[in-house]
Amino acid sequence: MFCENCGTKNENDAKFCESCGAPLNFEETPAPVKEEFVAPAETTPVTFTAKESKPMSKKSKLIWTIVGAVAILSCLFYWVGKSASDPEKVVTKYIDSISNENYAKAYECMSIEGSEFTTKDMFIKIMEERTKTSSEKILNYTVREYPSTTPLMKTYTVSYTQPGNSYVDTMDVTLIKQPSKKWLFFDDYRIAESDLIVKDYYVTVPVGTEVYIDEIKVEDKYLVKYEDTDYAPTTTSYSIPYIFTGMHKVKVTSPITEAKEFDKFVEPGTSIDIYSLKLTEEAKADACKIAEEFTERVITSGIAKKSFDELSSYFSERADKEDMADTYENLTDRGIDEDGTGVKSVTLSNIESRSYEDYEMGASYSVSVDYEYTYTSLREDYWDDTIEEYSPSSPEEGSATVYFVYENGKWMITDYYVSLYMYY
């Protein structure tokens, strides 16, 4: 063993260095262990037995079948919904439907404001009328999206050709995103056909009439209300919020007029304006009968100095009764006065009346009455201060004009004028 301090070789079992006396460090190496062979013990083989699996219950099978079916249907629903809501496919469906004259299918692609005059049936009718005059069949076409700055609207340019034409025409189709989802999940884009719709379409007809467009009555909810005025209006105006552009059948009726029917092409900038209607023969006869009866009665009652109120059943609610009472007073002034002079009696004969052909419902309608009359008057003889009776040798001729309105289902008088010449 060598000394680590001075390098001198020492005996292996020396504790200190023979040269410098420094302690010697060493580790005793343990004696090697002799390994003995041990024969392996006899082992017993282990046998693994596979556990027998339970068959799946009917309930589990049903659940997994349902889960699989739902997954497949969900994928199918998503694919169909995504395809149906694709704006470009909506345009394609619309163009194909118009070209093939399947207008019911085309209507489903459109965003139409609802009213009685923009229904699917009305759209089909209008489009069929248009087809009679011009064909909109498209031979082939391409659809190209036009860049848009808003997701609420999409515009597509459709290039197309028509049978018999060698040039390519184009049109723009705009789609509007609807506020509600399609099938709860998908954006719903509909075609906004502004050229097919007229907004705020005005219809003006005489007061007291009813107007029908394509056999649909224009209801009072469309009435245009004006500020109160001092005079009674003679016409009624309606504003229809939405109606299809195209040819429509119009009918205006009333209880006392012949129905007026005509075709009207509705388009922006136009309106329906009816101001006069032709009276039925029955209505004219009724007005003439009342005019003749009233003329005779107002004259005889006035001469007899009867109360004006006895004639009130003839008068309209809008009549100026004060003015008519003044006219009546001119008759009563001709009756017998306190001095015993005046017209004693008057008799009308050969009464005939005539009326105009046209009538503006709500306005005053006049009937002229011609008649002959005889009378007896009491007059003072200025020579002997006596009162004598006088009657003309032949009938006099007179006339009257009676003004009517049709009110609450009957003719009512608004004013009258009577012409009489008497000597007393």
C-alpha positions in Angstrom: 0.0 0.0 0.0 1.5 3.4 -0.9 1.3 6.5 1.4 -0.9 9.2 -0.1 1.2 11.8 1.7 4.8 10.9 0.7 4.4 8.0 -1.7 6.4 5.4 0.3 5.4 1.8 -0.1 4.2 0.2 3.1 3.0 -3.2 4.2 -0.5 -4.0 3.3 -1.7 -4.2 6.9 0.3 -1.1 8.1 -1.8 1.5 9.8 0.8 4.3 9.5 3.4 5.2 6.9 6.9 3.9 7.8 8.5 7.1 6.3 6.4 10.1 7.3 4.1 8.5 9.9 0.9 9.6 8.2 -2.1 7.4 8.7 -2.9 5.1 5.9 -6.5 5.2 4.5 -7.8 2.0 3.0 -11.1 0.1 2.6 -11.4 -3.4 3.3 -12.7 -5.3 0.3 -15.4 -7.7 1.4 -14.8 -11.3 0.6 -16.6 -12.5 -2.5 -19.8 -14.4 -1.8 -19.9 -17.8 -3.3 -23.1 -18.3 -5.2 -24.7 -21.7 -4.9 -27.0 -23.1 -7.6 -30.5 -23.6 -6.4 -32.7 -25.7 -8.5 -36.0 -24.0 -9.5 -39.0 -25.1 -7.6 -41.6 -27.0 -9.3 -44.5 -24.7 -10.4 -48.1 -25.4 -11.1 -49.4 -24.1 -14.5 -52.1 -21.3 -14.3 -55.2 -21.6 -16.6 -57.0 -18.4 -17.7 -60.8 -18.9 -18.3 -62.5 -16.2 -20.6 -65.5 -14.6 -19.0 -68.7 -15.3 -20.9 -70.3 -11.9 -22.3 -74.0 -11.1 -21.7 -76.1 -10.5 -24.9 -77.3 -6.8 -25.4 -80.9 -6.3 -24.2 -83.7 -5.2 -26.5 -83.9 -1.9 -24.7 -80.2 -1.2 -25.3 -80.5 -2.1 -28.9 -83.5 0.3 -29.3 -81.6 3.1 -27.6 -78.6 2.7 -29.9 -80.8 2.4 -32.9 -82.6 5.7 -32.0 -79.2 7.4 -31.4 -78.0 6.3 -34.7 -81.1 7.4 -36.5 -81.1 10.8 -34.8 -77.5 11.3 -35.9 -78.3 10.4 -39.5 -81.4 12.5 -39.5 -79.6 15.5 -38.0 -76.9 15.3 -40.7 -79.6 15.0 -43.3 -81.6 17.9 -41.8 -78.5 20.1 -41.8 -77.6 19.3 -45.4 -81.1 19.8 -46.7 -81.6 23.0 -44.7 -78.3 24.5 -45.7 -79.1 23.7 -49.3 -82.6 25.1 -49.2 -81.5 28.3 -47.6 -78.7 29.0 -50.0 -79.5 32.4 -51.6 -78.2 31.4 -55.0 -80.4 28.3 -55.1 -83.4 30.5 -54.1 -82.6 32.6 -57.2 -82.3 29.5 -59.4 -85.6 28.1 -58.0 -87.3 31.4 -58.7 -86.0 31.8 -62.3 -86.9 28.2 -63.1 -90.4 28.6 -61.6 -91.1 31.8 -63.6 -89.8 30.3 -66.8 -91.9 27.1 -66.4 -95.0 29.2 -65.4 -95.1 27.5 -62.0 -96.1 30.7 -60.2 -97.2 29.1 -57.0 -93.6 27.9 -56.5 -92.2 31.3 -57.5 -94.4 33.0 -54.9 -92.8 30.9 -52.1 -89.4 32.3 -53.1 -90.6 35.9 -52.6 -90.8 38.4 -49.8 -94.4 39.7 -50.2 -96.0 42.1 -47.8 -99.3 40.5 -46.8 -102.7 41.9 -47.7 -105.9 40.8 -49.4 -104.4 42.0 -52.7 -101.0 40.2 -52.5 -102.0 36.6 -51.8 -100.6 33.6 -53.7 -103.8 33.2 -55.7 -103.7 36.9 -56.7 -100.1 36.5 -57.7 -100.9 33.5 -59.9 -103.7 35.4 -61.5 -101.6 38.4 -62.3 -98.8 36.4 -63.7 -101.1 34.3 -65.9 -102.5 37.6 -67.3 -99.0 38.8 -68.0 -98.1 35.5 -69.7 -101.0 36.1 -72.2 -99.3 39.2 -73.5 -95.6 38.5 -73.1 -93.7 35.3 -72.6 -91.1 35.3 -69.8 -89.7 31.8 -70.6 -86.0 31.6 -70.3 -84.0 29.3 -72.5 -80.8 29.2 -70.3 -79.1 31.4 -67.8 -76.2 31.9 -65.4 -76.3 33.4 -61.9 -73.5 35.5 -60.5 -73.4 37.1 -57.0 -72.9 40.9 -56.9 -70.6 42.0 -54.0 -72.7 43.4 -51.1 -71.7 45.5 -48.2 -74.4 44.2 -45.8 -75.4 40.7 -44.8 -79.0 41.8 -44.8 -79.2 41.9 -48.6 -77.8 39.9 -51.4 -77.9 40.8 -55.1 -77.4 38.4 -58.0 -77.0 39.2 -61.7 -78.8 36.8 -64.0 -77.7 36.6 -67.6 -80.2 34.8 -69.8 -81.4 34.2 -73.3 -85.0 33.7 -74.5 -86.4 31.7 -77.4 -86.1 33.5 -80.7 -83.6 36.1 -79.4 -79.9 35.9 -80.3 -78.7 38.4 -77.6 -78.0 37.9 -73.9 -80.1 39.9 -71.5 -79.5 40.6 -67.9 -81.5 41.3 -64.8 -80.7 41.9 -61.1 -82.4 39.9 -58.5 -82.2 41.2 -54.9 -82.8 39.0 -51.8 -83.7 40.3 -48.4 -82.7 38.4 -45.2 -85.9 37.7 -43.3 -86.1 38.5 -39.5 -87.1 34.9 -38.7 -85.0 31.8 -39.3 -85.9 29.1 -41.7 -86.6 25.8 -39.9 -85.4 27.6 -36.7 -81.7 27.4 -37.6 -81.0 28.7 -41.1 -80.9 32.2 -42.6 -83.9 32.8 -44.8 -83.4 34.9 -47.9 -86.4 35.9 -50.0 -86.6 37.7 -53.3 -87.8 41.3 -53.1 -89.7 41.9 -56.4 -90.2 45.6 -56.1 -91.4 45.9 -59.7 -94.3 43.6 -59.0 -95.7 45.6 -56.1 -97.4 49.0 -56.0 -97.4 50.7 -52.6 -100.1 53.0 -51.2 -102.4 52.7 -54.2 -105.3 55.2 -54.1 -108.9 54.5 -54.9 -111.5 57.3 -54.9 -115.2 56.6 -55.3 -118.5 58.4 -54.5 -119.6 58.4 -50.9 -122.1 55.6 -50.3 -120.6 53.2 -52.8 -118.7 50.0 -52.3 -115.7 49.1 -54.4 -114.3 45.7 -55.3 -111.0 44.8 -56.8 -110.9 41.3 -58.3 -114.1 40.5 -56.3 -112.4 41.5 -53.1 -114.1 44.3 -51.2 -112.0 47.3 -50.3 -112.6 47.5 -46.5 -113.1 50.5 -44.4 -109.7 49.8 -42.7 -108.1 51.4 -45.8 -110.1 54.6 -45.6 -108.1 57.8 -45.8 -109.2 60.1 -43.0 -109.1 63.8 -43.6 -109.5 66.6 -41.1 -113.0 67.7 -40.4 -114.4 70.3 -42.8 -117.4 72.5 -42.9 -118.9 70.7 -45.9 -120.0 67.1 -46.4 -117.5 65.2 -48.6 -118.9 63.7 -51.9 -116.2 61.1 -52.3 -114.5 58.4 -50.3 -110.7 57.6 -50.7 -108.9 54.4 -49.8 -105.2 53.7 -49.7 -104.3 50.1 -50.3 -100.9 49.5 -48.8 -99.8 46.7 -51.3 -101.2 45.5 -54.6 -99.7 43.7 -57.5 -98.8 45.5 -60.7 -100.9 44.3 -63.5 -104.5 44.2 -64.9 -107.3 44.1 -62.2 -111.0 43.9 -62.5 -112.8 46.8 -60.7 -116.4 47.1 -59.7 -118.2 50.0 -58.0 -121.8 49.5 -56.7 -124.4 51.2 -54.6 -128.1 50.5 -53.8 -129.3 53.2 -56.2 -126.8 53.0 -59.1 -125.9 50.6 -61.8 -122.7 48.7 -61.2 -119.7 50.2 -62.9 -117.2 47.5 -64.0 -114.0 47.9 -65.9 -110.4 46.6 -66.2 -107.7 48.7 -64.7 -103.9 48.3 -65.2 -102.4 49.0 -61.8 -98.9 50.5 -61.8 -96.9 53.2 -59.9 -98.2 56.7 -60.6 -101.8 55.6 -61.3 -105.0 55.5 -59.3 -108.7 54.6 -59.5 -111.0 57.7 -59.6 -114.7 57.4 -60.0 -116.8 60.5 -59.4 -120.2 59.8 -61.0 -122.4 56.7 -61.5 -125.6 56.1 -63.5 -128.7 55.8 -61.4 -131.0 52.8 -61.8 -134.4 53.6 -63.3 -136.0 52.6 -60.1 -133.9 55.1 -58.1 -134.7 57.9 -60.5 -138.4 57.1 -60.3 -138.3 57.2 -56.5 -136.5 60.6 -56.5 -139.0 62.0 -59.0 -142.0 60.6 -57.1 -140.8 62.2 -53.8 -140.0 65.5 -55.7 -143.5 65.7 -57.1 -145.2 64.8 -53.8 -143.1 67.3 -51.9 -143.7 70.1 -54.4 -147.4 69.8 -54.2 -147.4 69.5 -50.4 -145.0 72.4 -49.7 -147.1 74.7 -51.9 -150.5 73.8 -50.5 -149.2 73.7 -46.9 -147.6 77.0 -47.3 -150.6 78.7 -48.7 -152.7 77.2 -45.9 -150.2 78.6 -43.4 -149.4 75.2 -41.9 -146.4 74.7 -39.6 -143.1 74.1 -41.5 -142.3 71.4 -39.0 -145.0 69.2 -40.6 -142.6 68.7 -43.5 -139.5 67.7 -41.4 -139.8 64.0 -42.4 -138.6 65.0 -45.9 -135.4 66.7 -44.9 -131.8 65.5 -44.7 -129.7 65.7 -41.6 -127.4 68.0 -43.5 -130.1 70.3 -44.8 -130.1 74.0 -44.0 -133.5 74.1 -42.4 -133.3 77.7 -41.5 -132.8 78.7 -45.2 -135.6 76.4 -46.3 -137.9 77.9 -43.6 -137.3 81.3 -45.2 -138.4 79.9 -48.6 -141.5 78.4 -47.0 -142.3 81.7 -45.4 -142.6 83.3 -48.9 -145.5 80.9 -49.4 -147.2 81.4 -46.1 -147.1 85.2 -46.8 -149.4 84.6 -49.7 -152.1 83.0 -47.6 -155.1 84.8 -46.1 -154.0 87.7 -44.0 -155.7 89.3 -41.0 -157.4 91.7 -43.4 -159.1 88.8 -45.2 -157.1 89.1 -48.4 -154.7 86.5 -49.9 -154.6 83.2 -51.6 -157.4 81.0 -50.3 -156.5 77.8 -52.1 -154.2 76.4 -54.8 -154.5 73.2 -56.9 -151.7 71.6 -58.9 -152.2 69.5 -62.0 -150.2 67.9 -64.8 -147.2 67.5 -62.5 -144.1 66.1 -64.4 -140.5 65.7 -63.2 -137.2 65.0 -64.8 -133.8 63.9 -63.4 -130.2 63.8 -64.6 -128.6 60.6 -65.7 -125.4 60.7 -63.7 -125.2 60.9 -59.9 -122.3 61.6 -57.6 -123.1 59.6 -54.5 -123.0 61.9 -51.4 -123.5 65.0 -53.5 -126.8 66.9 -54.1 -128.9 65.4 -56.8 -131.6 67.7 -58.3 -135.0 66.9 -59.8 -136.9 69.5 -61.8 -140.7 69.6 -61.4 -143.0 71.3 -63.9 -146.7 71.7 -63.2 -149.9 73.7 -63.9 -151.8 75.3 -61.1 -155.1 77.1 -60.4 -155.9 79.1 -57.4 -158.5 81.1 -55.7 -157.7 84.4 -54.0 -159.6 87.0 -52.0 -158.8 90.5 -53.0 -160.0 93.9 -52.0 -162.1 95.9 -54.4 -160.6 99.4 -54.1 -163.7 101.0 -55.5 -166.2 99.9 -52.9 -163.9 98.5 -50.2 -165.3 95.0 -50.5 -163.4 91.7 -50.8 -164.0 89.7 -53.9 -163.0 86.2 -55.0 -160.7 85.8 -58.0 -159.6 82.8 -60.0 -157.6 82.9 -63.2 -159.5 81.9 -66.4 -156.8 79.3 -67.3 -154.2 77.4 -65.4 -150.8 79.0 -64.7 -147.5 77.2 -65.3 -145.0 76.8 -62.5 -141.8 74.9 -61.8 -139.8 73.7 -58.8 -136.3 72.3 -58.2 -135.8 69.8 -55.4 -132.3 68.8 -54.2 -131.7 65.3 -52.8 -129.0 63.2 -51.1 -129.3 59.5 -50.6 -129.1 59.1 -46.9 -129.8 56.2 -44.6 -131.2 54.1 -47.4 -133.6 56.7 -48.9 -133.8 60.0 -50.8 -133.7 63.0 -48.4 -134.2 66.7 -49.4 -131.5 69.2 -48.8 -133.0 72.2 -50.4 -135.8 73.3 -52.8 -137.0 76.2 -54.9 -140.6 76.9 -56.0 -141.9 79.3 -58.7 -145.5 80.7 -58.3 -147.2 83.8 -59.7 -150.5 84.7 -58.0 -152.7 87.8 -58.2 -154.5 88.8 -55.0 
